[in-house]
Amino acid sequence: MTFPLGPVMADVDGFELTADDVRRLQHPLIGGVILFARNFSSPDQLKKLTASIHALREPMLPIAVDHEGGRVQRFRDGFTTIPPMRLLGTHWDSSPQKATVLAGNVGYVIAAELIAHGVDFSFAPVLDVDWGESGVIGDRAFHKNPAVIAELGRALMAGMAKAGMGSVGKHYPGHGFVRADSHHEIPMDDRSFEEIDKADLFPFCALARQGMSAVMPAHVIYSKVDSKPAGFSSKWLKDILRGRLGFDGLIFSDDLSMEGASTAGNVTQRAHAALDAGCDMVLLCNDPMRTDELLQGLTRDGITPGADLSRRLQCMHGNPAASNEAEYKAARTALLASSAP
């Protein structure tokens, strides 16, 4: 089937595509697929699944996964264990140069292994500041210093790019200050814009024009800036991210099924709110019936793929020819040596 990729990213049921998966993924408004641990039983199975997804459409649907390292690594057996990003920050405190090299190696290994198995990109890196408050972020963050986060994020993104993968900075403009988990609650950050700007926003500002392919905003309300969560706020996405920071890459919503998105209404209203605010693509995970509801609602409302979405999606397709075995082995050896107890 040949038609432009649409603004909805969905998931699939299990280890192989079902008839319902195929029907859903061939809908014109689908533009990508996100995989989870439930979709992985072995490296060979994963390759077959991703090949079947890529064969469904032209242009191919890009395939994504949350594969940051530490707690958030969906594929384990046959993949290198990626340490939590806090380890890179710990290395920075003793040797910034070695930490920067290690971050590049981590990015290279993540990208090379995923692309070799047909996965186009990971939702990484996490650019949140470690304020010591957020349990859902915690050791996923590089450091408490925004400048260090920017440098390590830059190096990790460069490693990913060298191996043929785009990057997704999250959770814009920063989820690390609030204690509440947006999967289950509606977090509220009451700081002024000036406070956020000089800390949490710094890594996004530093990387917005330096190779960051995409951004995922947080389902957090920054009440002194806007009454809406960042992912539904044109102030955060159009005025600040696009305007002030000059970012021209792809903007993904976070999962619309999360509690932090509930302020925007039902699933179709949430999607409209995110797209109207400036998101290019919306994610809906773990609820196939609501995905069908969303596709029906957006079709009814006349939503169509846009030219900017097609252009911005180009860099989210993995490039298998970019990495080579010798560089991969060297990066993996260095990573494992640095992660040893």
N, C-alpha and C positions, 0 to 999 in steps of 0.2 A: 504494500500500500504506500502510495506517495502523496504526501501532503504536509504542510508545515507543522512543526511541533507546537503544541498548545501550552497554556499557562498553568497546567495542573500536574503536579508530581504525585504519583500514587505508589502503593506497595503491591506485593503479590502474596499469595497464600502460603506456599510451602517450598519444597525442594524442586518442583517443576511446575510449569504453567498449567493451570486448569483451563477449562473452556471459558469460565467466567473471567479469569485473568486475561485471556486473549481478547475476548470481547471488549473488556474495559480498556486495555492498553491500545486497542485500535481506534478508540474514540478520538476524533480530531482535536479535542481540547486537552488530551494527555500530552505532556511534553517531556516526561522523565519518569524514572522508576527508582525508588529507594528500597534497599534490601536490609534485612535484619538478621539476627542470629538464627531465627526460625527458618531462614532460607538457605542455611549452610549445614551440610553434613560432611563434606569432604572437598578438597580442592578440585577434583575431577567433576564432581556434581555441580560445583559452582560454575565452572567453565561451561558446562552444558546448559545451565540455566541462563547465564548471561548471553551465550550465543543464540539461544532461542528468543530472548528478548530483543536482541539487536536485529534478528532476522524478520521481525514483525513489521517494521516500518522503514521508510526512506524519506527524509533522513532518519538515521537510527536514533532510537530513544537513548539519551544518556542515562547511565546507571550510577547511582550514588549509594554511599553507605556512611554511617558514623563510625569512623575508624581512626580515632584520635590517639589511642594508646591508653594505658592504665585501665581504669574502670570501663572506658568506652572503646572497646575493640570487638566488633561483631564476629570476626572470623579468627579462630585460634589455631586449630589443628592444621599444620602445614604452613602457617604464617609465623613470622618473627614476632615475639612478644615485644610490643612497643611500651616503653615505660611511661608513667604519667609525666606530663609536661613540667611539673614541679621539679623533677630531677634535673632538667636542663637549667632551671633557675638556680638550683643548688650548685651545679657545676659553675655557673656564672659567678657566684659569690667567691669562688676560689680562683677561677681563671676564665675571664670573659672570652678570650680567644678560643680556648678549647671548647667552651660551651657553644659558641657560634658554629664551629666546625661540626660539633656533634648534632646540633639542630639541623644543619644541612644534610647530614647522614640520615637522620631520622626521617626527614621529608623524602629523601631519595628512596629509602627502603619502603616506606608506606606506599609511595606512588608506584614503584616498580612492581611490587608484589600484587597490588590491586589490579593494575593494568594488565599484568600477565594472566590474570584470571577473568578478564573481561569487564572489570568495574572501572568506570571512567573517572570518578573523583570521590574524594572523601570530604565530608563537611568538617574541615579543619583548615587553619588552626583556631583554637580558642584564644581570644585576645582579651578576655576579661581580667581585671585586676584582682589579685588575691587580697581582699580586705580582711580575711579571716572570719567572715560572716556567713558566707553562702555554702551550705552543705552540698548543694547540687553542683556547684563549681569546684570548690575545694582544690584538690591537687591537679585538677584539669588545667588550672591557670599556671602560666610560666613563673610568675613572680608578683611581688607587691609593688614593684617599681614600674610605672608605665613605660619609661624609656627602655628598660631591659626587655619588657614584653615586646616592644616594637622591634628591637634588634633581633631577638630570638625568633619572633614571628617572621621577620624578613628572611632570615636564614633558612627557616624551615620551608617557607614558600618557595625560595630559590631552589632548594633541593627537590621539591615536588616538581617544579617547572622543568628542571634539568632532566628528570625522568619521564616527562611528558604529561604532567597532570596540572590542572588548574587548582586554585585554592579558594576556600570560603572562610572569611573572617567572621567570627561570631563571639558574643551575642551583642551586636551593636545596640546602643552605645555603651554597653557594659552591664552585666548581670551580677557582678561580684560583690556589690555593696549590700544587696538586699538578702535577708535571711530566707524569705519564702521561696519555695520551689514552684516555678510557673507551670510545671506539669500538673500540679494539684491545687494551686492557689493563684490569686491575682496579686503579684508582688507590687509594692508601692515604694518608690524611691522619692523622698521629699527634698532632696538636695537642689540647690540652685543650678542653673545651667553653667554658671561660672565654675562651680565646684566640679561638676561632671566634666567640663571642658578641659580643665587643667590636669585631670587624672584619667578617668576611664576612657574618654574620647581620644586621648593622645595616640594610642597605637593605631586606631582606625584612621586618624588624620595623617599619621606618618606613612601608612601603607596604602592609602586610597589611590595614589597615583604612582605607586611603585610595584605594580605587578599583581596586586590582589584581584583575582578574577571575579569574585562574588562576595556578597555580604549576607548574613542572616541576622535580622533584628530580633531583639528580645521581646517576649511577651511581658514587659514590665512597664508600668505607668510611672513616668517621671513628672510628677504632678505640677511642679513649678514651670514646666515647659509646655505640657499638653495634658489634657484629661484622658487621652487615648493611649493605649500601649504603643510602644515605638513602632511595631510592625503594622499598625493601623493609623499612623500619624504622618500626614504630609509634611508637617514641620520637621520631623526627624528625617524623613526619607527624601523629600524633594528639596526642602529649603536648606537643610544642614548637610546631609550626605551627598546629594547631587550638586547642590549649589555651593555651599561653603567649602566642602572638602573636595569637590571636583571629581567625585567617583562616577565612572561611566560603565562599570561592570554590571553583572547580574545581581538583582536583589531577590533572594528567596524569603518567603515567609517562614516562620517556624511552624511546627505542626498545628493545624487549625483545630485538631481534636483536643488540644491541651486546655486545661482550665483557664490559663492566662489569656486565652483567646475568647472566652465566653462573653466578655463584655460587648462584643460586636454582634451578638445575635445568633441566629441559626447558621448552619454551615454555609449556605449560599450567601447570606449576609456577611459572614466573616470573610469569605473570598472576595466579595465585592469591596468590602472595606479595605482589605489589604491591597488589592489591585488599584483601587482608586487612590490610595495613599502613596503608591509608587512601587509596590512590589511587582516584579516581572513574572514570578512563578509562585504558586501557593502549594504547600505540602498538606496532604491529608493522609494520615497513617492509621492502621489498625482498626479500620471500620469500613469494610467494603460496601455495606448498604448505604452508608452516608456518602461514600465516594460516588456511587450511582446517583444519589440524590443531588449531589453537587454538580455532576456533569449534566444532569437533566435541567437543573436550575439555571446554570450558566448558558446552556444551549438555548433555553427558552428566552433568556434575557439578551441574546444576540452577541455574546462575548466571542471574539475571534482572535486568533494569533496575530501578534503585531510584528512589525519589521524590526523594532528594537530587540524584541525577545529573540528572534532568529539570529540576529547579529551577535548578541551577547552570549547566546548558548554555544556558539562555535568553539570557544575556548574551554568549554566544559567536557568536550569529548577527549578521552585519553588518546595518547599517541604511542602505540606500542614500539615504534621504531626509535624512540628517543633514548631509551636506556640501553646500557650494554652490560653483559654478564660480569666483566672484570670490575667495573665501577660499583655494580650492585654488591658483589662479594666483599669488596673493600669497605663499602659503607656499612654493610651488615656486621662485618667483623669488628669494626670500630664501635658500632652501637652496642653490640653484646659485651665488649670489653668494658665499656663505660657504665653498663647497667649491672655488672656483676656486684654481688654484695661485698 
